[in-house]
């Protein structure tokens, strides 16, 4: 049920609202990764906070109220046996014991609410965690990033759920009920990959502290160098798995703050649950050692690169709720630059396509998202779901060239002989002449099968038509018997009519031959014009023109008046857009029908929007200059 305690929305800038949205999405998704479903009232409150309806203090008050509602609302029993994040390996039942983390005869972790149902516990704990995440993002960054800060984050995230929040599993923890718990060994559910044994945790956490201290918390590094360093630390911390539960959420929060302090941004909301699980699993071997870290490195590259984040989000946001839910079961990622990928075309979004492929370091199919702007128009137009294709992601320098193209070149293949014949045959003028031939042929010949076969060959070779004219003129029955009958050398009326119509039939065939020649010439000429139109590349306007777009109107006019070459460039740009688009496409552009325009031209919808924006700016500027010139001309006439 919605909670409404405050009426006025908070005054926030677009940048502040964007940041709120990113943090809220991340807070929700960190639970999606853990397969935890948040309560509907929790989600509603988060959404209203993201939209700027509440201040942080108001948000906290409402979340406390919602917590009480959730606890009243979710006192239900799930009969299905629940599963927890990790499976206990230790069989030591003596106190302290790993089994003391859970309620007797249950797999539910002991908690401050006495909840003995994992689904309910997930919703309640998730409510506390998302509230803590939003508050933590409003806190100043720590001076040092180390294991103490990691423990602090874990405590803040889970202090309202677990007594042992912030305590690592290597230290014996005594509950209020007097039982003591410790977790010597752990492994991932449904996996043979073991995390570090508890006696190694303090030493390895100190090693991470040392690495971060020696590298000044990864500050001053380029984004690529940050990703390189963070990959090793992220993998090793995942391998340590210092807490009994909540390692993933605490670790992601730690690295979000670490990146922020280093001048970068990590967005885990674009990582599917399956990708997070599999990346974690392949980074640890069955013997409990560090495995292949490439998947972790690729993940951190994707979530730190703004372009990759945008591509992943755009694709996810284009899905409906069911597709988005199913996507969490797939490993969805962006490709590496200058690598060849071969796979099956699965799906697309307004700006990207999805390729199902494989890689040697992961024994599961990968779903690569490629930007449509990397493909040529002819590639996008011919791709069909289920097609297999290979593609190489362009390197950075080539990407810049692609970004400078507003409308790329489309290579229109030459017509095959079969295509030419088909177009000739289907042309209205040719069909009309063929009907005239059929009319007289029925009068001349008794059977038309052989005659029709010869007529059909004219579309392929007009020279054959001329030879056919001669053949019928000289020996009409060499084609087929004439209509009617001859009795004692005298033809009946049908036979006489047939003889009378031979000359007209020959004329009609001759006209048909000439029509085929003319139509073929027209078809090839129009096709050549179409090839030339599609081969036209429309580049982005120069930087000078783009800068003029951002000036006030009066200054725009002055800038163009003082530079005739820029004015000429503007006019040529508008003319080139018009020449490159068909009349239908130009109407789609005017109507801002980006979907159909993108499909027709063979570009992304983002590119279609960009064309519309730049073309509109250009037209407005061109029209304002015409008005200035018209005004000047009137003034001159009045003076004269």
N, C-alpha and C positions, 0 to 999 in steps of 0.2 A: 504493500500500500504506500502511496506517495506521501512524503512528509513535507509540509509547507509551514515554515515558521517565520520566514523573512520574505518581504515583498519586493525589495529593491535589489536590482542586480548591481554587481560591483563594476566600477569604471576601470576597464582594462584596455591596454593597447592591443593591436592585432598581434604583435610579437608575444605579449604576455599570454594571450589566449592560445596562441599556437604552442607555446611551451606547456601550458596546462594540458592541452589536448595530448601532446606527446607523452607527458608523464602519466596521465590517466590511462591512455592506451597501453603503455608499458606495464602499469600496475595490474591491469586486467589480464594482459597477455601472459605475464609471469605465472599466473595461476592456470591459464589455458595450457601452458607447457606442462604443468604438473597434473593435468587432467582434473582440476578442481573447478567446480561450478559455483560461481558466486551467486548470492541471493539476489533476486530481482530488485529489491529495495536498495541493496548496496549499489547495484549497477545504475539505478535511477539517480541516486545521490551523486555518484561519481560523474554521471553525464551532466547534471545541472552545475556541478562545480566546474567542469571543463568548459561549459558555456558561459561561465562568469556570473552565475546566479548567486553564488555565495563567496564570502571571504573565507580564509582558512579557519578562523575562529568559529564562524557560523557553520562551516562544514563539519568541524569537530563536534559541535553540539548536536547537530543532526545525526551524525554517525553514531553517537552514543545512544540517541533515541532509537535509531534503527536497530542497534544491537539488541536492545530489549525486545523489540518486535520479533526479530529473527529467533531469539531464544524461545519465545512463546510460540512462534509459528512452526518451528522445526523439531518439536519433540515427537519424532516419529521413529519407527523401528524398521530397519532394512533387513529383510530375511536373507538376502544374498550375502555370502561370506565376503567381507571387504578385504582389500589388500592395502598394505602400507608401502611406503617408498622403497624400503630395503628389506631383504630377508635376513633374519638372524642366523648366523653360522654357528656361533658359540653354543655349546650344550652344557655350559657350567651353570648349574642351578643353585650353587651356593651363593650366599649374600656376600658382596654385592653381585647382582646378576643383570644381564641384559633384559631378562624377562620382567624385571621390576620397572622398566619403562612403560609397560603396558598393563592394562587391567587383567586380572586373573581370568583364564579361559576366554581370552579375547585377543584380537590383534589391534585393538584401538589404543593409541597412546594415552597415558594418563594426562588429564588436562584440568584446568582450574574450574571448568564448568561441569565436570562430572559427566560429560557427554560420552556415551558408549556406542556411538554409531559413526563410522568413518565419514559418511557423506555429510552428515550434519556437522561433524567436527570440521570438515574441510570448508564448509560455507561460513561457519562462525570464525574459524581461524583466518580464513581469507578476508573476511570483513575487517578484522583487526590489522592484518598485514597491509591491505591497500590504504587504510587510514594512516598507518605508520609511514608507508612509502611516500605519500604526499607530504607529510610533515617533514620527513627527512630531506626531501628535495628543497625545502625552504630553509634548512639549516645551513650555516656557513660550512665550507669545506674544512676538513681537519688539516692540521699542520703536517701530520705524518700519516701515511697509509701503511698499516701493518696489521698483524694478527689481532692486536688489541682493538683496532677500529673494526675489524671484521666481527669480533665478538660483540662489540657495542651494537653494530647493525643487527646482528642476530637477536640480541636481547630486545632491541626496540621493536623488531618485527614480531616477535613471538612472546613478549613478556605478559601479554594478556591471555595467553593460551597455555603456555607450559611453564612450570615452576623452574625448570632447568634452562630456560632461555639464556643464551649467551655463554653457556658452559659447554666445553668440548667433551666428547665421548670418552676421552682417555682419563678423565678425572671422575672419581666416584662422587655421585650426587645423591644426597639424602633427601627424600621427599618428606612432606609434612606428616605423612602417615607412618614414618619411621623406616620405610624400606629404602635400600640403597641400590643404585643402578650404575652400571658401566657397560660400555660396548666395545669389547676388544677387537672384534672383527666384523666386517660388513661387506656385502656385495650387492650389486644392482639386481633388482627383481627380474627374473627370467633371464639371467645372464650368469656366466661363469667368471666374469671379471670382478676381481676383488679389489676393494679399496685398501689403503694402508692400514696395517695393524695399529692398535691404539698406542703402543709404546713408542712408535716412530713419529707420532703426531707433533709433540712439542719441538723436536729437533727440526722437522721439515718446515714447520711454521716459522721457526727462527731463520731458516734458510731463505724463505720468501721475504721475511722482514729485511734481511741483509741485501737481497737483490734489489728491492725497492729503494732502500736507503742509498745504496751505491749508485743507483741511476736516478736519484733525486725524484722519486715517485713518477718516473717516466716523463718528466717535464722537459720541454725544449726539443722534443722529437717531432719529426714530420709524422704525418698520419701513418704512412707506410712503416716507418721505423717503430712507431708506437704499437702498431698491430703485431709486428714481428716480435717485439719484447713481450707484449701482453699475452701472446699465444702460449708461450712457454709457461708463464705464471698461471694463466687460467687453467691450462691442462694439469699442471702440478697440483694446484689447489683443489681441482675436481678429484684428482687421484687421492689426495689426503682425506677429503670428505670428513672434516673435523667434528661435525655435529650429528646427533642422533637423527634429526629430521630438519628439513628446511634449508639444506645446504644450497640447493639451486637458487632459491629466491635471495638468500643472503649474499651468495657469490655474485649474482647478476647485479644486485644493488651496489656491491663493493666496486665492481668494475665500471658501472655507470658513473659513480662519483670519482673514481680514479681517472677516467677519461676526461671528465669535466674539468678536473684540476689541471690536466695536461693540455687543455685547450681543444679537446676533441669531443665527439658525441657518439655514444653507442645507443642504438635503438633495437632492443631485443624483440620488439613487437612484430618484426618481420620474419622471425625465425619460427618455423613450425615445430610442434611438439616432437614429431618424428625426427626432424633434423637435429634437435637438441639431444635427444636420447642416443641416436646413432653416432653423432659426433663424439659424445662422451664415451660410448662403448668402444669405438675403434681407437680411442686415445689411451686405453688401458688394455694390456694383454691378459691372457688367462692366468699367467704366472704372477700377475699383480705389479707388473712394471709399466713404464710409459711406453705406449704403442705409437701408432701413426697419428701425428698431430696436424696433418694437412687439413682435415675436416674442420678442426677448431680454428685454424688460421683462416680458412676460407670464410667461416662464419663471422669471425671478427672483422674481416675485410668487408663483407657485405653490410654489416650493421654500423660500420664507421664511415663508409663511403656514401655521401649524400645522394649521389646519382643512383647507386645500387639500392639504397633505402627507398628512394622514390619509385624506382621500377618495381620493386617487390610489393610496395604498398599499393601502387596503382593496380597491379594485377590482382592482389587479394581483394581490394575494394570493389573490383568489377564483378566479383562472385556474389551469388545469392547466399542466404544463410546456410543452406544444406551443402553447397559447394565449398563454402568457407570451412565448415565443420569437417568435411572429408579431406580438405587440403591439409589439415593438421596431421593426417596419417601419411603424408608424403614428404619427401625431402625436396623442398623447393628452394632454388638458389639461382644466383646469376653466374654467367660463365666468366672464366678468366680470359684476359685479352690475349689475342694472337694464338689461341689454341683451336684446333680443329675438333668439332663435335659432330658426331653422326648419331642419328636417332629417328624417332617417329614424331611427327607433328601431331600434338594432342589437342591443343585448344588455343584460343587467343583472347586478348582483351582489346580495348580501343587502341592501345599503344604498344602492345607486346604480343609475342607468341610463345607457346610452351612446347618444349622439345623433351621427350622422354629418352634418356640416354643412360649410359653406364660409365663407371670409372673403376679403375683397378683397386683403389683403396677402400671402397665401400661395396659390400656384397648385396646392395639393394639398388633398385632403379632410382636415378636422379631426374628431377624435373627442372630443366634449365629455362630461365626466362630471358628471351632475347628482345631487345628493342626493335620495333618495326622500322625505325629510322636507319638501322644497319642494313636493311634489305632493299633491293631495287624494286621499283614498281612491278616489273614483270614477275619477279619472284613472289611477291605478296599476292598477286592476282591469280597465280597458278597453284599456290599451295592449298592442299585439301587435307582435312583431318584423316590421319592414317598414312599419309605420304611419308616415305623415308627420304631424308636429305642430309647433306653435310654442310656445315657452315663454319667459317672462321671469323671470330670476333675481331674487328679491326683494332689496330694498335692506336695509341693516343693521337699520334699525328694525323692518321687517316680519319679518326673520329672528328677532329676539328674541321677537316675538309667537308665531311658529311654534314656537320652542324651549320656550315656556311651555305648549304644548299636549301633553298626554300622549296623548290619543286625539282626533284631530281630527273635525270634523263631516263626515259623508258625505251628499251630496245624492242622494237616491233619486228618480229621475224618476217622474212619474205614469204609471200604466199606460195604454197605448193601448187603444182599443176591441178591436183584434185580440188583444192580450195578455189582456184580460179574458175574451174569448170562448174563447180557448185554455185558460185556467185553468178556466173553467166546464166546458168540454167534457171536460177531463181529470179533473175531480173525481170521486171514487169514488161519491158519492151520485147524481150526475147520470148517470154511466155505468150504475149499477144501475137507475135508473128508465128509462133509454133501452132497456135490455135487456128490461124488462117490456113497453114499448111495442112493441118489435120482435116479441115473442112473439105478442101479440094482433093486431098489424098483419098478420102472415103469415096469420092466420086470416080476417081481414076482407077483405084486398085480394089481387087476382090478381097485380098487379105493384106493386112498392114504390118505384120510382125517384122518381116525383113526390111521393109521400107523404114519403119520407125527406128530400127537398129542403126541404119545408115544415117538417119537424120541426127540421132543422138551423138554420132561421132563428129559432127560439125563443130560442136562446142569445144572439142579437143583440138581439132585441126580444120580451119576454114578452107584450106586448100582442097581437102576432101569434098567439101561442099561444092566447089567449082567443078570438080571432076564428076560429081553426082549429077549436076545440071547437064553436063555434056552427055552423060550416059543415058539419062532419061530422054533427052532430046533426040538422040540417035536411035535408041532402042529401049522404049519404055517398058517392054515386057521382060527385059533382062533383069529387072528388079523384082517384078512379081506379075502375075497374070492380071490383065485389065478386068475391070468390073463387067458384069453382064456375060452373055454367051454369044457364040457364033454358030449358026446353023447353015450348013452348006455354003460356008464362006461369007454368010451375011450376018452381021451383028444385030442383036436386038437393041431396044431403045437404051438400055443401061450401058451397053457396050459403046454405042454411038456417043452418049453423054461423056463416057470416060475418055474417048478419043478427043472430044471437043475441049475437055478440061486439062489436057496434058500441058498445053502451052501456059495456061494460067498457073498450074502447079509449079512448073519450072520457074516462072516469074517469082512466085512466092518463096521458093527455095532460094533463089538468088537474093531476094530482099532479106531473107532470114540470115544468109551468109554475111551480108553487109551489116546487118544489125548486130550480129555476134561480134564482128570485127570492131564496130563502134563501141559496143558495151564493154568489150574487153579492154579497149584503150581507156575508156572512162574509169573502169574499175582499177586498173593499174595506176592511172594518174592520181585518182583520189587516194589510193593506198599509199602512194609515194608522198603525197601531201601530209597524210596522217603520220607516216613515219617521220617526216621532217618536223611536224608539230610535236610529237612525243619526244623527239631527240633534243628539243629545246630545253636547256637548263636555265632555270630562274634562280639566280643567286640572291642572297640577302643584300639589301641596299648597303651602300658603303657606310662606314662608321660616321662619316660626316652627315649623311642623310639621317641616320638613326639618332644622332645627337640633336639634329634640328627638330625631330619629333618631340623631344622632351622640353623644348623651349616654349615660352609663352607665345601666343598667336602672333602678336606684333613683331616679336623678335624672329619668329619663323619666316615671315614674309621678307623681312630685311635681310636675313641670312641668304635666302634664295635669290633675292633681287641683286645682291652684291656679288653673287657667284653664278653666272649664267650656266657654267658647266654642271653645277649641282641641279639647277632647274631642268636642264636637258636630261640628266640622269634620272630624275624623278619621272619625267614624262616617258622615257624609254622603259623604265621599270613597270609602270602601269600598262603600257602597250604590250610588254612581254608577257605579263600575267594574262591579259586578255587573249593573246595569240596562243598561249600554251593551253588554256582551258577551252573545252567545248562550250557551246551555248548552254547545254544542260548543266555542265559543271559551274559555269559562271552564275547561273541562277541559284544553284545550291550554295555558292559562296555568298551571294547577296542575302539569301535566306538564312544564313548561318546554320545550314544543315551539315554539320561536321561529319556525322557518321557516313552519310551517302557520298559526300565529297571525298572523304578518305578512301572509301571503297572504290570509287570511280577512278581516282588518280593513282591509287596504289601507295598511299602514305598513311602515317599514324593520324589519329584524331587530333593529337596535340599539334602536329604540323599543320593540319587543316585550320585549326584555330589561329595559329601563328600567321598563316597566309591571310586570313580574314582581318586580323588586327592590323598588320602592316599595310595591307591593301587599303583598308578604310582610312588609316592615317594619311596615306599617300594621296588618296582622292580628296580628302578634306583640305589638305595643303594645296593641292592643285587647283581646286575650286576657289579657294581664298585668293590665290594669285590671279586667277581669271577675273575676279571681281575688282581687284586692284587695277588691273590693266584696263578693264572696261571703264572704271571711274576716271582713270587718266585720259582715256580716249575722249570721253564726254567733256572733260575739262578743256582739252585741246580744241575741240570743236566749238565750244563756247567762246574761247579766246579768239579763234579765227573768224 
